[in-house]
Amino acid sequence: MARSYRKKPKFQTSLAKERIKELFMQAEKVWAEEPELSHRYVELARKISMKYKVKIPQSLKRKFCKKCHHFLFPGDNCRVRFRDKKIVITCFDCKNIMRYPHKK
């Protein structure tokens, strides 16, 4: 039997986007007391985005490591530097370096 790959209904995708944003907000609030819980919130947000095929907004994409998927809080578990028209973010947990273009 052929499998159907239809898009999810619009109300589900909009609800998924709201949940992703809320999970990132909660991760930021909880970071000081329980960093592991904030890592879990990011993991849940990623799972929701994959299940409902919703893109995580660019502003939120930069708040977690692409390699270890940990929530990044500048100064505590990551370093942010500006070099040669790029933003360089270094994750202290896995030593991954992420570079993003930046216009001056």
PyMOL commands that set and color helices and strands:
alter all, ss='L'
color gray80, all
select helices_A, chain A and resi 10-30+35-51+58-61
alter helices_A, ss='H'
color red, helices_A
select strands_A, chain A and resi 78-83+86-91+97-101
alter strands_A, ss='S'
color yellow, strands_A
deselect
rebuild
show_as cartoon
